[in-house]
């Protein structure tokens, strides 16, 4: 598969880190597969988001 981008953009990297931590904590309940990578990205407008790479 490919990258999946979380729909919500936030203003600070700290908020994006919190979203990533919540996603990592809930992955066992929501999904059968464990993602290979969960990361944070920054848009050209300065906002931050969370992206997931599936196997």
Secondary structure, 3 states (H helix, E strand, C coil): CCEEECCCCECCHHHHHHHHHHHHHHHHHHCCCCCCEEEEEECCCCCEEEEEECC
